[in-house]
Amino acid sequence: MAPIMEKILKEKQIDILFQPIISLSTAGIIGFECLSRGPSDSTLISFPNLFSEAKKSGLELDLEYLCHKLALQNFAKLKLPGKLFLNLTPECLIHPNFNGHQLERYIEESGISADNIVIELTEYHLDYQKEVILEALNYYHSRNFKIAMDDLGEGISSLRLWLDLRPEFVKIDKYFIQGLAGDELKQEFIRSIASMAKKAGTQIIGEGIENQGDMMVTKKLGIDFGQGYFFAYPKPVPIEFIPTDIAEILLNGADHNNDFPEKQPTGFQQSVLGSDLLKETQFVTSKTTNEETHAIFCSRPDLYSLPVVDDGIPIGMVTRFSIIDKLARPYCRELYGKKSCTLFMDSNTLVIDQKTTIQELSRKVVDAGRRFLMDGYIITNKGIFLGMGTGHDLMRKITEMQINAARYANPLTLLPGNVPINQEIDKLLENHIPFVCVYCDLDNFKPFNDRYGFERGDQAIILVGKILSSVIDQNKDFLGHIGGDDFILLFRSPDWEARCQQVFDEFEKNSQEIFSKEDFDVGGYYTEDRRGNNIFHPLVSISLGALGIGPGYFYSHKELSSIAADAKKMAKKISGNSIYIDRRGYGVSVMVAETLD
């Protein structure tokens, strides 16, 4: 393979791509990371494959040198704004043939100022000649270069190096960003990193942002910059401005149709797409022989299938079983070994777009047959090959979603429970969105349970949950089930008061089913107290305590909860279905409906 690598280096068969890094506060592009790709008609298009092959040939440093030189030339030629993030491995950084003078010569030739170059240290390991690395990086620091660390979170070594080096930028590994919107533990990790960064004077870049929910939570947790497919794919000529709709969401916390990117209540599993299950994988082309394909499988026991990709377009898949089974037969290696792997390729493979939801993906996998659970499926972006997904990852993600739904939902009504309720309130407060908080409680519910039993009590709670769900605007309002007979409604609908009246109307219309005819006709029932005295109890009714919340008055759900509970208590003092409106006005009057529109 050495001659191939030598040819690549000699002919400079390297494609240079740039991916923008976005300020999450201003929605502007602050710089670009340079990414390199090998020849598009071979498996070496993937840089990990290319670098691995160069390493086998002892040409890895030559490859890095070439990538750096081309990156600087192309960056200057395109006159891209901001900083250039240039990846350097520790081996390249400390190698005597690649000292600061050589890098500076490349930069001088390109005409780029040193303070616009960010050296991004990758592939570092614990105690890997740490003192020498620090010395080299300190040299670059002294020459006005900026320093960035890649993949923070991959082991304790990255945290140690951060403390020793104090770089200007630190990149959080995409593992901690992907799925962030639905993972509280990851959020705690990011929150602690952001806090440390402020004290250290370091700016944080979240890598791997691939959906709207993760982007908004990343911003909310105090991360400075973001990078990922959601903003832009790496391209030879990259965008210089992010799309207007994304910029609007970042700046205003809203899109054209909704004030928040997630229409599903916060706390539930966010929409999972095929891209969330994407894994970069090795692939072959129609020029790859059966013998070469067989050798790849033999060297990779964990590999079950290899996509066949020509010019970026997937045309099929070769499985481990098919190639090994065929070549193991008498004379087949001699007959077919030098022929194209397409001879044993399955062209009827499962190909999905990265924006396919996990629900649709699971349906397609089931419809396509069980073999795709083992062989996997190909993921594309508008027909262009990105990577693969596996049945194992699909099943694991579905299981995680089921566990999260069970963890966050009230088991009786399946409405959002305390965690998503608190998150939704905090999100409204942090985004300075006015709303009306309505605390809902059932009156005389304990004696109702004593008379009719807990099963009928559950039936009553489920009925109220259905009524409340039917009156809210799913695109604007939020409904949560605190527990027992307590619910919370967060209205942004301007006609919220009319919707509350609709709750009373629907409850009066449908509540007959939870009472006996005798009790319903007389409007109540008698029960015995502890002393044996008969006490009359009115039928169950609904109390609503409402208060308007404006920007800047409260800062967390904890401050709001006790005042909302007081409003509910005042409502319960009124007999029958009732609403109490706290008119003190917490930053907005509940009577001014247009403020909520």
N, C-alpha and C positions, 0 to 999 in steps of 0.2 A: 504493500500500500504506500510505501515511501515515495515511489515515483509519482503517484497521484498527488500526494501532498506537495511534493516539490513543484509539480506542474501548477497546482493551485496558487502556490506562493509566487512562482515566477510570473504567471500570467495575471496575478492579482484577481483571482476569481472569487472575490469577497464582496458581498452586497452589504452596504452600510445602511442601517435603518435608524430612525430617530423616533422616540416616544416622548411626548410632552409630560412635564411635571407641573401640576396645577396648584395654585394657591386656593385653598378652600375658603378663604375669607374674601378674596377679591375676584375670584374666578379667572384670574389672569395666568398666563404661562410664564413660569419663572426660569425654565430651562428645559433641556432635553437629555435623556439618557441615550447613549449610543449603543446599538445592538448590532451584532455581526451575524451574517448567514453565509453558508457555503454554497456551492453550485446547486441550482434549483432542480437539476435533473438527477440528483443522487441523494442517498441517505445522509450525506454530509451537509445538507442544507441546514439541519439543526446544529446550532453552535456546540452544544454538549457532545454530539457525535463528532463534529469537526475537531474540537479541542482534544477529545479522547484519542482520535486517530493521529493527530499531530504529536501527542505525547508519546504514543507508541513509536513514532519515527524520530523522537528527540527533536522535534521542530516546534514545540509549543511556544517557545519564546519568539521565534521568528514569526509565528502566526500572530502573537500579541503585538509585536512591533508593527507589523503591516496593518493590523486593525486600527491601531492608534493613529498611524500616519494617515490612513484613508479617512478616518473619522474627522480628524482635524481639517483635512483638505475639503471634505464635503460640507462640513459645518460652516466653514468660511465661504465656500462657493455659494451656498444657499442663503448666506447672510441671515442666519437664524437669530432671533432675539434671545437674550438671557444667557444662562450658563450651560456649558457642555459637561455632562457627567460622563467621565471616562473610566471604564472598568480596568483595574489593575489587579493581578494576582500577587500574592506575597513573593512568589518566585521571581516574577518580573520586577517587582519593586526593589528587591535587594540584589539582583544580579549585577555583577560588576560591569557588564557590557551595556547595561541600561541604567545609567545614572541620570541624575537630574539634568546634566548638560545635554544629553541626547534628547530627552523629552522636550527640554526648552528649545532645542534646535528645531524640532518638529513644529513647535508652537510658533516660533519666530518665523518659520517659512510660511505658516498659514496666516500670519498676521493677527492672530487672536491674542488678546491681553491675558496674562497669567491669572488675573483675579476673576476671569470668566471661566476658568477651568476648575472643575471639581473632581479630584481624584477619588474614585469610589473603590474602596478596598473590598475584594470578594474572595471567597474560598479560604478564609483564614482559619487557623486551627489553634487549639489551646497550646500556648507556650511555643508556637512555631517561630523560633528565633525572634522572640518578642522584642528584645532589646534592639536588634538590628532593624526590625520593622519600624519601631518607634523613632529610631534615629533617622531613618529615611523619610518618614512622614514629617518629622520636625523640620527636616531640610526643606521640603516642599512648602511647609507652612511659612518658613522664613522668606520664601520667594513669592509670597502673596497667593499661592494656590489655596483653594479650599479643600477640605477633606470630608469624605462621607464614608460611613460604614454601611455595608449591605447586610440584609437578613438578620436584623436584631431579633433575638429570641431563639436562635438556633444554638442552644448550649450556653453554658456559663462563660465560655471564652469571649463571646461577643460583649457581655456585660463588663467583664474585666477590662477588655480593650477600650471600651467606651470611657470607663473611669480613668484609664491611664492616658488616653489620647485626647479626650475632650474635643471631638470633631465638631465642625459646624453643622453637619447633617448626619442623621441616623435614619436608615430605612428599616421599617418594621416588616418582618417576613410576612408574605401574603397569607400564610396559614392563619395568622391572627386577625386578618382583615376580612377574609372570605367567610361569610356567614355571621359576621359580627352583629348584625341587626337582631338576630334571634338567639344570641349566646351571651348570657350575663357574665359568665366567667371570663370570656375573652374581653368583654367590656371593662371588667375590673383590671385586667392586665394592661390594657391600653390606657386606661385612666391613670394608673400608677406610673407608666412610662412617660406620659405627657407631663405629669407633675415633676418627675425627676428631670426631664428635659428643660423645663423652665428654670429650675435651680442651676442646671449645668450650662445654661446659655446655648443649648443645642436645639436646632429645628428638626422636627420629625416629619418623615415622608411615609405615608401608608401605601404600600405596594399591593397590587392585585385587586383594586376596586373594580368590581364587575357588575354591580347593580346599584340602583338608586338608594335602596334602603341602607346598604353598607356605607355608601358615600355620606349620607346624612348623619348616620351615627358616628362615623369617623370624625366628621367636622364637629359634632356635638361634644365629643370627648376631648376636644382641644388639640387635635392633630393639625399641624400647619399646612401640609401639602399632601396631594394625592396623585397616584399614578395607576393606570390600569385600562383595560379594554373599554370600560364604561365611558371614558373620556375620548380615547383614540387608540387605534392600533398602531404599532410601529410601522413606519413607512419611509421609503427613501426620501420623499418630499413630504414632510409632516405638516399637519395643520398648524397655523400660527395663532388661531383663536378657537376656543372651544365652542360647540354649538350653542346657540342663543338659549334654547330651552333648558340646557343643563346649567348655563350661567345664571339664568333666572332663578332656578331652584336653589342654587348655592347662595345667591345674594338675598333672595326674598323668602326662602324656605317654602316656595310654592311653585306649582306648575299651572298651566292655563285652566285646568279642569278641577283642581283640588288644592287645598292649602298644604297638603302633605303628600309625599311621594307614595306612601303606603296607604291603600284604601282598606287594607286589612288592619284590624286593631294592633297597635304595638304590643309586643309580648308574645303574640302567636308566631309560629314559624313563618318567616317571610317567603315570598314566592321564590321557589328554587328552580333554576333553569339548567339546561344541559351544560352550559358553560361552568356551572358550579361543580360539575363532576368531571371536568376536563382534565386529562393528564397528557402532557407531552410524551410522545412515544416514538420509538424507532420505527421507520417504515422502509419499504423497498419500492423499486420502480419496475416497470415492465422490462427494463434492461437487466435487472438482477436475475442471475441464473438460479436454478433449483439447488445446485450445490452451495452457492453463496447463502441462499435462504436457509438451507439445512444447517449450515455452519452457525448462522446467527441463533437459531433455536438451540443448538447444542451448547453455545456459550452463554445462553440466557435461560436457565431452567424455569424461571418465573414467568416466561413469556408464553402465552397461549395462542396468540395470533399476531400477524403483521399486516398492516394496511398496505395496499399497493397504490402508489400515488404517482401520477404523471403530470408534470407542470402544475402542481398544486391541486389537481383534481383527483379525488379518490375514485378508483375504478373497480376495487374489489378488495378481498382479504384472503390471505393464505394462513391456514391454521396449522398448529404444531402437528396435530394428528394426521392431517392430509399429506403433508410433505414427508414426515418421517415414515408413515405407513407406505407411501408409494415408493420411496427410495430404498426401503428395506427389502423390497421384493426382488427376486432373482433378475439380474440383468437390467433392472430399471435405472440404476444409477448411471450405468454406461449409456443407456438409451436416452435418458431424459436429463441427466445431470447438467449438461451444458445448455439446455434449452431454457427459455424464459419461465420465470415462476408463474406467469399467467396461465401456464398449462394446467396447473393444479389449483388455480385461484377460484374462489367462490365469488362470482360477480353479483350474486343475489344477497348482498350483505345489507345490514341495517345502517342507514346513514340519516343522521338527524341534524337539524340546525341548532346552533348554540342557544337560541332563544326559545327552544322547545321547553315547555314546563315539565317538571318532574312527573306530574300527573299524566300528561300526554305521553311522555317517554315511557312510563311504566306500562301504559296501555299498549303502546307500539311493541314493546318487548314481549308482552304476553301474546299479542296477536301474531308476532313473527315466529315464535317458537322458543322452546327452552334452550336451544343451542346458543342463543345470543346471550344468555346469562353467563355462559362459560366463555364464549369467544369474544364478547364485548361488541361495541357498536362504534361507528366513526362519527366524530363531531366536526361540523363544518361551520364556516361563516359565509353565508351566501354562496355556498357551493365550494368554497376554498377550504382545503384540509387544515384543521387545527390540531387534532389529536384524537384520543380515544376515551371512551368511558367503559367501565366494567360493570358486570352484573352485581358483583360484590359491593361496589361502592353505591350502586343504585339501591340495593336492599338496605344497606347501612343508613343511607340518607332517609329513606322512607321510615325506617325504625326510629331514627332521631326525631323526625317530624311528629310521629305518633307519641313519642315520649314527651316531647315539648308541649304538644297539645294537651296531653293528660296533666302535665305539671302546671300549666298556666290557666286552664279552663276550669270553671266550676263544674264538678262532675254531674250535678243534677240538671242544670239548664244548658251546659256547654257554652255559656257566655264567658267572656274574659273575666278572670279572677283578680285578686288583689295586686299581683305583680304588674300585669298590663294596665290596670286602672291607674296605678301610681305613675307608671311610665307615660301614659297618655296625658295625665294632668301636668306632669313636669314638662312634657314636650310643648303643650299649649303655653305654659308660663314662659318657658325659655324662648319661644318664638314670638312672644308678645302678641298673642292672638286673643282677642276678647271672646268670652264664652259665658254661658249661664250653667252653673252647676246645680243640678236638681237631685236631692237625696230622696229616695223612695223607700217607704216602709209600710208594712201592713199593720193595721190597728186590730187589737183583740185577737192576735194570732195564737197566743199561748192557750187561752181557753178553747179556741177552735181545735187545736191539736188534742187537747184533753178530751173533747167531746167526740171528735171524729177519728182520731188516731193519726199517726205520723204519715201513713200512706196517703190519706186524703190531704194532709198538710203539704206533702210534696206535690200533690196534684195542683193545689192552689198556687204554690210558688212557680211551678212550670207554666200555669195559665198566665200569671202576671208577667213572667219573662217573655212569653209569646206576644202579649199585648204591647209591652214596651218595645219589643223588636219591630213591631208592625208600624209604630208611629214615628220612629226616627228616620232621618234621611241618612242612608248608609254612606253617602259620599261626604257628609259634613259632620254628622253627630256620632257620638260614641255611647255605647251602653255596656255597663259592667255589672257583674253580680258579686257583691262584697261577701255575701254568705248569709245563710238562713233566709229571712224574708227581707233583707236589705239589698237595694240596687242603687246604682249611680248612673245618672245621665249627664252627659256633657254636650250641651246644645250650642251649635253655631248657626243653626237655622233661625232666621229672623222671626218666624212664626212659632217659636218654641212654646209660647203660652197656649196657643190653640192646640198644639200637639199634646200638651198636658191635659187639657180638657177632653181630648179624644181618648186619653187613657181612662178617664173616669167613665166616659160613655161606653167604651168597649167592656170595661169591667162590669158595669151594671147589666149590660146585655148578656154577658157570658158567665157570670158568677153563679147563676142558678144551678149549674151542674155540680158545684162543690158542696151545696147545702141540701138538706132534706126539704121536701115541699112544705112540711109543717113549719120548720124553722124559718124558711124563706117568707112564708105568708105572714108570720107574726113579727118578722124583723129581728129575730134573735132567739136565744135559748137560755135555759137555766143550767147552772152547774153548782155542785156543792163545794164550799170552801173547806178548810181544814177543821173547822168547828162544826161542820154539818149543816151550815146555813145555805139555803138556795139563793144564788146571786144571778141576776139577769145580765146577759152579755149581748150587746148588739152584734149584728153580722160583721164579718171582716170587711174593712174598708181600706182605702189607700190614702196615705198622707205623703204629700210632696213638699219638701223645703227647698226653696230656690234662692240663689244669690248670684248677682252678676259679677264677673271677674274681669278687670281691665289690665292692661300692660303695666308691669312694674310694681303691682301692689303686693303680690305674694311671690315667693321664690322657690317653693317646693310644695309637694302634696301634703307634707306634714303640717305646714302652717294652715292650709286650707281645710283639712279634715275636721278639726274641732269646730270651726265656724259653721261648716255645712251640717254637722251633727246638731248644732244648736238650732239651726233653721228647721231641721226635721222635728226636733222636740216641740218647737212652737206649733208646727203643723199638726202634731198629734194631739194638741190641746183642743183642736177644733173637731167637733163630732162629724162622722160621716166622711165621704170622700172630700178631701180638702187640700188646698195649696196655701202655703205661707210664703210670702215673698219678703225677703230681707231687703228693705229699701235704704239701708245705710249707704250702699253704693261703694263697692270695693274697686274703685278705679273706673267703673262704668255702671250706669243705671240699667237695671234689668228692663225698665219700661221703654228704653230707647232701642227698639228692635233693629233699626237700621245700622247700629254700630256693630252688629254681628254679621252683617251681610258681606 
